[in-house]
Amino acid sequence: MIRSRDSRTVVLPLAAALGPQAPAGTGDGTPDGAQLFAQSGCGGCHTLSAAGTGGTVGPNLDRRMPTVEEAARAIASGRPGMPPYRGRLSEAETQALARFVSESTRR
């Protein structure tokens, strides 16, 4: 368990606790950011309309509108209350997930 900034206990989504799943791909070898968002349990904490999620523990990504670079940094290194995914996701998967989040919030 992790304590959030306001001392609430946060239970990480099961997918995040279990580690990587089978690689999410588009068929051409490119990781699929939408599949990675779902498989990694991101929606358990984050709101992202494009993924149909409404988590309230982490930032609302629709409102935050991170750049690809900001999202990639948060995914790889973690944030307060969010574990790092470096080592769980490859660099290509991190970039695909970051692009999905960033591009989804700018539609």
LUMMARVO-589952 format. One line per field, with one value per atom (N, C-alpha, C, O, CB): residue in three letters; z, y negated, x. Coordinates in Angstrom, 1 decimal. Each point is the difference from the previous one (the first is absolute). Glycine has a CB too. Layout:
BEGIN
rest (ALA  ...) $
up (Z  ...) $
north (Y  ...) $
east (X  ...) $
***
This chain:
BEGIN
rest (MET  MET  MET  MET  MET  ILE  ILE  ILE  ILE  ILE  ARG  ARG  ARG  ARG  ARG  SER  SER  SER  SER  SER  ARG  ARG  ARG  ARG  ARG  ASP  ASP  ASP  ASP  ASP  SER  SER  SER  SER  SER  ARG  ARG  ARG  ARG  ARG  THR  THR  THR  THR  THR  VAL  VAL  VAL  VAL  VAL  VAL  VAL  VAL  VAL  VAL  LEU  LEU  LEU  LEU  LEU  PRO  PRO  PRO  PRO  PRO  LEU  LEU  LEU  LEU  LEU  ALA  ALA  ALA  ALA  ALA  ALA  ALA  ALA  ALA  ALA  ALA  ALA  ALA  ALA  ALA  LEU  LEU  LEU  LEU  LEU  GLY  GLY  GLY  GLY  GLY  PRO  PRO  PRO  PRO  PRO  GLN  GLN  GLN  GLN  GLN  ALA  ALA  ALA  ALA  ALA  PRO  PRO  PRO  PRO  PRO  ALA  ALA  ALA  ALA  ALA  GLY  GLY  GLY  GLY  GLY  THR  THR  THR  THR  THR  GLY  GLY  GLY  GLY  GLY  ASP  ASP  ASP  ASP  ASP  GLY  GLY  GLY  GLY  GLY  THR  THR  THR  THR  THR  PRO  PRO  PRO  PRO  PRO  ASP  ASP  ASP  ASP  ASP  GLY  GLY  GLY  GLY  GLY  ALA  ALA  ALA  ALA  ALA  GLN  GLN  GLN  GLN  GLN  LEU  LEU  LEU  LEU  LEU  PHE  PHE  PHE  PHE  PHE  ALA  ALA  ALA  ALA  ALA  GLN  GLN  GLN  GLN  GLN  SER  SER  SER  SER  SER  GLY  GLY  GLY  GLY  GLY  CYS  CYS  CYS  CYS  CYS  GLY  GLY  GLY  GLY  GLY  GLY  GLY  GLY  GLY  GLY  CYS  CYS  CYS  CYS  CYS  HIS  HIS  HIS  HIS  HIS  THR  THR  THR  THR  THR  LEU  LEU  LEU  LEU  LEU  SER  SER  SER  SER  SER  ALA  ALA  ALA  ALA  ALA  ALA  ALA  ALA  ALA  ALA  GLY  GLY  GLY  GLY  GLY  THR  THR  THR  THR  THR  GLY  GLY  GLY  GLY  GLY  GLY  GLY  GLY  GLY  GLY  THR  THR  THR  THR  THR  VAL  VAL  VAL  VAL  VAL  GLY  GLY  GLY  GLY  GLY  PRO  PRO  PRO  PRO  PRO  ASN  ASN  ASN  ASN  ASN  LEU  LEU  LEU  LEU  LEU  ASP  ASP  ASP  ASP  ASP  ARG  ARG  ARG  ARG  ARG  ARG  ARG  ARG  ARG  ARG  MET  MET  MET  MET  MET  PRO  PRO  PRO  PRO  PRO  THR  THR  THR  THR  THR  VAL  VAL  VAL  VAL  VAL  GLU  GLU  GLU  GLU  GLU  GLU  GLU  GLU  GLU  GLU  ALA  ALA  ALA  ALA  ALA  ALA  ALA  ALA  ALA  ALA  ARG  ARG  ARG  ARG  ARG  ALA  ALA  ALA  ALA  ALA  ILE  ILE  ILE  ILE  ILE  ALA  ALA  ALA  ALA  ALA  SER  SER  SER  SER  SER  GLY  GLY  GLY  GLY  GLY  ARG  ARG  ARG  ARG  ARG  PRO  PRO  PRO  PRO  PRO  GLY  GLY  GLY  GLY  GLY  MET  MET  MET  MET  MET  PRO  PRO  PRO  PRO  PRO  PRO  PRO  PRO  PRO  PRO  TYR  TYR  TYR  TYR  TYR  ARG  ARG  ARG  ARG  ARG  GLY  GLY  GLY  GLY  GLY  ARG  ARG  ARG  ARG  ARG  LEU  LEU  LEU  LEU  LEU  SER  SER  SER  SER  SER  GLU  GLU  GLU  GLU  GLU  ALA  ALA  ALA  ALA  ALA  GLU  GLU  GLU  GLU  GLU  THR  THR  THR  THR  THR  GLN  GLN  GLN  GLN  GLN  ALA  ALA  ALA  ALA  ALA  LEU  LEU  LEU  LEU  LEU  ALA  ALA  ALA  ALA  ALA  ARG  ARG  ARG  ARG  ARG  PHE  PHE  PHE  PHE  PHE  VAL  VAL  VAL  VAL  VAL  SER  SER  SER  SER  SER  GLU  GLU  GLU  GLU  GLU  SER  SER  SER  SER  SER  THR  THR  THR  THR  THR  ARG  ARG  ARG  ARG  ARG  ARG  ARG  ARG  ARG  ARG) $
up (0.0  0.0  0.0  0.5  0.7  -1.7  -0.1  0.6  -0.1  -2.0  2.8  0.6  -1.0  -0.5  2.9  -2.7  -0.9  0.7  1.2  -2.6  0.7  0.6  1.2  1.0  -3.2  2.1  1.1  1.0  0.8  -2.3  1.6  0.9  -0.2  0.8  0.8  -2.7  -0.3  -0.4  -0.7  0.0  1.0  -0.4  -1.4  -0.3  2.6  -3.2  -1.4  -0.3  0.3  -0.9  0.1  -0.4  -1.5  -0.8  2.7  -2.3  -1.5  -0.7  0.5  0.0  -1.7  -0.8  -0.1  -0.1  -1.3  1.4  -0.1  -1.1  0.1  1.0  -2.3  -1.1  0.2  -0.4  -1.1  2.2  0.3  1.0  -0.1  -0.4  1.5  1.0  -0.6  0.5  1.2  -2.7  -0.5  -1.1  -0.3  0.7  -0.8  -1.0  -1.4  -0.2  1.8  -2.6  -1.4  -0.4  0.5  -0.9  -0.5  -0.7  -1.3  -0.3  1.5  -2.0  -1.4  -0.7  0.2  -0.2  -0.8  -0.7  -0.8  -0.7  0.6  0.3  -0.8  -1.3  0.1  2.0  -3.2  -1.3  -1.0  0.2  0.3  -1.5  -1.1  -1.1  -1.0  1.6  -0.6  -1.1  -0.8  -0.7  0.7  -0.1  -0.8  0.9  -0.4  -1.3  3.0  0.9  0.8  1.0  -2.6  1.3  0.8  1.2  -0.2  -1.9  3.3  1.2  -0.1  -0.6  2.0  -0.9  -0.1  1.4  1.0  -2.7  1.6  1.3  0.7  1.2  -2.2  0.3  0.6  0.7  1.1  -2.9  1.2  0.7  1.2  1.0  -3.2  2.1  1.1  1.2  1.1  -2.7  1.3  1.0  0.8  1.2  -2.6  0.6  0.7  0.7  1.2  -3.0  1.2  0.6  1.3  0.9  -3.2  2.2  1.2  1.1  1.1  -2.7  1.5  1.1  0.2  1.0  0.0  -2.0  0.1  0.4  0.8  -2.5  1.1  0.2  1.4  0.4  -2.7  3.1  1.4  0.8  1.1  -1.3  -0.3  0.8  -0.8  0.5  0.6  -2.5  -0.8  -0.8  -0.5  0.4  -0.1  -0.9  -1.4  -0.1  2.0  -2.9  -1.4  -0.9  -0.1  0.6  -1.0  -0.8  -1.1  -0.2  0.8  -1.3  -1.2  0.4  -0.8  -0.2  2.3  0.5  0.8  0.4  -0.3  0.0  0.8  1.5  0.6  -2.7  2.6  1.4  0.9  -0.6  -0.1  1.9  0.9  1.4  1.0  -2.2  1.2  1.3  0.6  -0.7  -0.1  2.1  0.7  0.9  0.7  -0.9  0.3  1.0  -0.6  0.7  0.1  -2.1  -0.7  -0.8  0.0  -0.2  -0.4  -0.8  -1.1  -0.6  1.1  -0.7  -1.2  -1.2  -0.2  1.6  -2.2  -1.2  -1.0  -0.8  1.2  -0.5  -1.0  0.4  -0.9  0.5  1.7  0.4  0.0  -0.3  1.7  -1.0  0.1  -1.4  -0.1  2.2  -3.1  -1.4  -0.1  -0.5  0.0  1.0  0.0  -1.4  -0.9  3.1  -2.4  -1.3  0.0  1.0  -1.2  -1.0  0.0  0.9  0.7  -3.1  2.5  0.8  1.5  0.8  -2.5  2.1  1.4  0.4  1.1  -1.2  -0.8  0.3  0.1  0.8  -2.0  0.2  0.0  1.3  0.6  -3.1  2.9  1.3  1.2  0.8  -1.8  1.1  1.1  -0.1  1.1  -1.0  -1.2  -0.2  0.4  0.8  -2.6  1.3  0.3  1.4  0.6  -3.0  2.9  1.3  1.2  1.2  -2.4  0.9  1.0  0.5  -0.4  1.1  0.2  0.6  1.4  0.3  -2.5  3.1  1.3  -0.1  -0.6  1.5  -0.3  0.0  -1.3  -0.1  1.5  -2.3  -1.2  -0.1  0.0  -1.2  1.0  -0.2  -1.3  -1.0  2.5  -1.6  -1.3  -0.8  0.6  0.4  -2.3  -0.9  -0.7  -0.9  0.7  0.4  -0.6  0.5  1.2  -1.3  -0.8  0.3  -0.2  -0.2  1.8  -1.5  -0.2  -1.5  -0.6  3.0  -2.9  -1.4  -0.7  0.5  0.1  -1.9  -0.8  -0.3  0.2  -1.2  0.4  -0.4  -1.1  0.0  0.6  -1.5  -1.1  0.6  -0.5  -1.1  2.6  0.6  0.8  -0.1  0.2  0.6  0.7  -1.0  0.3  1.5  -2.9  -1.0  -0.6  -0.2  -0.3  0.2  -0.6  1.0  -0.4  -1.0  2.7  1.0  0.2  0.1  1.0  -1.1  0.2  -1.2  0.2  1.1  -2.5  -1.2  0.0  -0.3  -1.0  1.7  0.1  1.0  -0.3  -0.2  1.7  1.0  -0.5  0.0  1.8  -2.3  -0.5  -1.2  0.1  0.7  -1.8  -1.2  0.4  -0.6  -0.9  2.4  0.4  0.6  -0.1  0.4  0.4  0.8  -0.9  0.4  1.7  -3.3  -0.9  -1.2  -0.9  1.5  -0.5  -1.1  0.2  -0.8  0.6) $
north (1.2  -1.2  -1.2  0.0  1.2  -2.3  -1.3  -1.0  0.1  0.5  -1.6  -1.1  -1.1  -0.4  1.1  -1.3  -1.1  -1.3  0.1  1.0  -2.2  -1.3  -0.4  -0.6  -0.1  1.1  -0.4  1.2  0.0  -1.6  2.5  1.1  1.1  0.9  -2.5  1.6  1.1  1.2  -0.2  -1.4  2.8  1.2  0.3  0.0  0.9  -0.7  0.3  1.4  0.4  -2.8  3.2  1.3  0.0  -0.4  1.5  -0.7  -0.1  1.0  1.1  -1.8  0.4  1.0  1.3  0.1  -2.0  3.0  1.3  0.2  0.6  0.3  -1.4  0.1  -0.6  0.6  -0.6  -1.1  -0.7  0.9  0.1  -2.4  2.8  0.8  1.3  0.5  -1.5  1.6  1.3  -0.2  1.0  -0.2  -2.0  -0.2  0.1  0.0  0.9  -0.8  0.0  1.1  1.2  -2.4  0.9  1.0  0.4  -0.5  -0.4  1.7  0.2  -1.3  -0.9  3.2  -2.5  -1.3  -0.4  0.8  -0.4  -1.7  -0.5  -0.6  -0.9  0.4  1.0  -0.5  -0.3  0.4  0.9  -1.9  -0.4  1.0  -0.2  -2.2  3.4  1.0  -0.3  0.9  -0.7  -1.5  -0.3  -0.1  -0.6  -0.6  1.6  -0.1  -1.2  -0.1  1.4  -2.3  -1.2  0.2  0.5  -1.9  1.1  0.2  -0.9  -1.1  1.6  0.0  -0.7  -0.7  0.7  1.0  -3.0  -0.8  0.2  0.1  -1.7  1.8  0.2  1.3  0.1  -1.5  2.5  1.3  -0.1  0.6  0.5  -1.8  -0.1  -0.8  0.4  -0.4  -1.0  -0.8  1.0  -0.1  -2.0  2.9  1.0  1.1  0.3  -0.8  1.1  1.1  -0.4  0.7  0.3  -2.3  -0.5  -0.5  -0.3  -0.2  0.5  -0.4  -1.5  -0.5  2.6  -2.9  -1.4  -0.6  -1.0  0.9  0.6  -0.5  0.2  -0.6  1.0  0.4  0.2  -1.2  -0.3  2.7  -3.3  -1.2  -1.3  -1.0  2.3  -1.2  -1.1  -0.1  1.0  -1.0  -1.2  -0.2  -0.3  -0.9  0.0  1.6  -0.3  0.4  1.2  -0.8  -1.3  0.2  1.0  0.9  -3.1  2.1  0.9  1.4  0.9  -2.8  2.2  1.4  0.4  1.1  -1.4  -0.7  0.3  0.3  0.7  0.2  -1.6  0.2  -1.3  -1.1  2.8  -1.4  -1.1  0.0  -0.4  0.4  0.5  0.1  -1.4  -1.0  3.1  -2.2  -1.3  -0.1  -1.0  0.8  1.3  -0.1  -0.8  -0.8  3.0  -2.0  -0.8  -1.1  -0.2  2.2  -2.8  -1.2  0.4  1.1  -2.2  0.3  0.1  -0.4  -1.1  0.6  1.5  -0.2  -0.9  -0.7  2.9  -2.1  -0.9  -1.5  -0.8  2.6  -2.1  -1.4  -0.3  -1.1  1.2  0.8  -0.2  -0.3  -0.8  2.2  -0.6  -0.1  0.0  -0.9  -0.4  2.4  0.0  0.1  0.6  0.5  -1.6  0.2  1.4  0.7  -3.1  2.9  1.3  0.2  1.0  -0.8  -1.3  0.1  0.0  0.8  -2.1  0.5  0.0  1.4  0.5  -3.0  3.0  1.3  1.1  0.9  -1.6  0.7  1.0  0.0  1.0  -1.1  -1.1  -0.2  0.6  0.7  -2.8  1.7  0.5  1.5  0.7  -2.8  2.7  1.4  0.8  0.9  -1.3  -0.1  0.7  -0.2  1.0  -1.4  -0.8  -0.3  0.0  0.0  -1.4  1.4  -0.1  -1.4  -0.9  3.2  -2.5  -1.2  0.3  1.2  -2.3  0.1  0.3  0.8  -0.5  -1.6  3.2  0.9  0.9  0.8  -2.5  1.6  0.7  0.8  -0.7  -0.9  2.9  0.7  -0.3  -0.3  2.1  -1.6  -0.1  1.2  1.2  -2.7  1.4  1.1  0.4  0.9  -1.5  -0.1  0.3  1.4  0.3  -2.7  3.3  1.4  0.9  1.2  -2.0  0.2  0.7  -0.1  0.9  -1.3  -0.8  -0.3  -0.3  -0.7  -0.2  1.3  -0.3  -1.5  -0.7  3.0  -2.9  -1.3  -0.3  -1.0  0.9  1.1  -0.2  0.0  -0.7  1.9  -0.3  0.0  -1.3  -0.5  3.0  -3.0  -1.3  -1.1  -0.8  1.6  -0.8  -1.1  0.2  -1.0  0.8  1.4  0.2  -0.4  -0.6  2.5  -1.5  -0.4  -1.5  -0.6  2.8  -2.9  -1.4  -0.7  -1.0  1.2  0.3  -0.6  0.1  -0.9  1.4  0.7  0.2  -1.0  -0.6  3.1  -2.6  -0.9  -1.4  -0.7  2.2  -2.0  -1.4  -0.3  -1.0  1.1  0.8  -0.3  0.2  -0.7  1.5  0.0  0.2  -1.2  -0.3  2.7  -3.2  -1.2  -1.2  -1.1  2.1  -0.9  -1.2  0.2  -0.8  0.5  1.2  0.2  -1.0  0.1  2.3) $
east (0.8  -0.8  0.9  1.1  -2.9  1.2  0.7  -0.9  -1.2  2.5  -0.7  -0.8  0.0  1.1  -0.6  -1.6  -0.1  0.4  0.2  -2.0  1.9  0.4  -0.9  0.5  0.4  -2.2  -0.9  -0.1  -1.0  -0.2  2.1  0.1  -1.1  -0.1  1.1  -1.7  -0.9  0.8  1.1  -3.0  1.5  0.7  -0.5  -1.2  1.4  0.8  -0.3  0.4  1.2  -0.9  -1.1  0.3  0.2  -0.9  -0.4  2.5  0.3  -0.9  -0.3  2.7  -2.7  -0.8  0.8  1.2  -2.2  0.2  0.6  1.0  1.0  -3.1  1.8  0.8  1.4  1.0  -3.0  2.1  1.2  0.8  1.2  -2.2  0.3  0.7  0.6  1.0  -2.5  0.8  0.5  1.1  0.6  -2.9  2.5  1.1  -0.5  -1.2  2.8  -0.6  -0.4  -0.9  0.2  1.9  -3.0  -0.8  0.6  1.1  -3.2  1.4  0.5  0.1  -0.9  -0.1  2.0  0.1  -1.2  -0.6  3.0  -2.8  -1.1  0.5  0.9  -2.2  0.8  0.6  -1.1  -1.2  3.2  -1.6  -0.9  0.0  -0.8  1.1  0.5  0.1  1.2  0.5  -2.9  2.9  1.2  1.2  1.0  -2.5  1.4  1.1  0.1  0.7  0.5  -2.1  -0.1  -0.9  -1.1  1.5  0.1  -0.9  -1.3  0.1  2.0  -3.2  -1.3  -0.2  -0.2  -0.7  1.0  -0.2  -1.3  0.0  1.5  -2.6  -1.3  0.0  -0.5  -0.6  1.6  0.1  0.9  -0.3  -0.1  1.5  0.9  -0.6  0.2  1.7  -2.7  -0.7  -0.9  -0.1  0.1  -0.8  -0.9  0.8  -0.3  -1.4  2.7  0.7  0.8  0.2  0.0  0.3  0.8  -0.8  0.5  1.2  -3.0  -0.9  -0.1  -0.4  0.9  -0.1  0.1  -1.4  -0.1  2.0  -3.0  -1.3  -0.5  -1.0  0.5  1.1  -0.3  0.2  -0.6  1.1  0.4  0.4  -0.3  -0.2  2.0  -1.8  -0.1  -1.3  -0.5  3.0  -3.0  -1.1  0.6  0.9  -2.4  1.0  0.4  -1.2  -0.2  2.8  -3.2  -1.2  0.2  -0.8  0.0  1.9  0.3  0.1  -0.2  1.4  -0.9  0.1  -1.3  -0.1  2.6  -3.4  -1.2  0.2  -0.7  -0.2  1.9  0.3  -0.3  0.0  1.8  -2.0  -0.4  0.7  -0.6  -1.6  3.4  0.7  0.2  0.1  1.1  -1.2  0.1  1.2  0.1  -2.6  3.3  1.1  1.1  0.6  -1.2  0.9  1.1  -0.6  -1.2  2.6  -0.6  -0.5  -0.9  0.1  2.0  -3.1  -0.9  0.8  0.3  -2.4  2.4  0.9  -0.7  0.7  0.4  -2.4  -0.7  0.2  0.1  -1.8  1.7  0.3  1.5  0.3  -2.4  2.9  1.4  0.6  0.9  -0.7  -0.6  0.5  1.5  0.6  -2.7  2.7  1.5  0.5  -0.6  0.6  1.2  0.7  0.5  0.0  0.7  -0.2  0.6  1.1  0.2  -0.9  1.6  1.1  -0.4  0.6  0.7  -2.2  -0.5  -0.6  0.3  -0.7  -0.4  -0.6  1.1  -0.1  -2.0  3.0  1.1  0.8  0.3  -0.2  0.2  0.8  -0.8  0.6  0.5  -2.4  -0.8  -0.1  0.0  -1.3  1.1  -0.2  1.3  0.0  -1.7  2.8  1.3  0.5  0.4  0.2  -0.7  0.6  -1.0  0.4  1.2  -2.9  -1.0  -0.2  0.7  -0.1  -1.6  -0.4  -0.4  -0.2  -0.5  0.5  -0.5  -1.3  -1.0  2.1  -1.1  -1.2  -0.1  -0.9  -0.2  2.1  -0.1  1.4  1.0  -2.6  1.6  1.2  0.7  -0.7  -0.2  2.2  0.7  -0.3  0.0  1.8  -1.9  -0.2  1.3  0.0  -2.4  3.5  1.3  0.3  0.0  0.8  -0.5  0.3  -1.2  0.1  1.6  -2.9  -1.3  -0.4  -0.5  -0.2  0.9  -0.3  1.3  0.9  -3.2  2.4  1.2  -0.1  -1.0  1.2  0.9  0.0  -1.0  -0.7  3.2  -2.6  -1.0  -1.4  -0.9  2.4  -1.8  -1.3  -0.3  -1.1  1.3  0.8  -0.1  -0.4  -0.9  2.5  -0.9  -0.2  -1.4  -0.7  3.2  -2.9  -1.4  -1.0  -1.0  1.9  -0.8  -1.0  0.0  -1.1  1.5  0.8  0.0  -0.6  -0.7  2.8  -1.9  -0.6  -1.5  -0.7  2.7  -2.5  -1.4  -0.7  -1.0  1.4  0.2  -0.5  0.0  -1.0  1.8  0.3  0.2  -1.0  -0.7  3.1  -2.4  -0.8  -1.5  -0.8  2.7  -2.2  -1.4  -0.6  -1.2  1.6  0.4  -0.5  0.0  -0.5  1.4  -0.5  0.1  -1.0  0.1  2.3  -3.4  -0.9  -1.2  -1.0  1.7) $
***
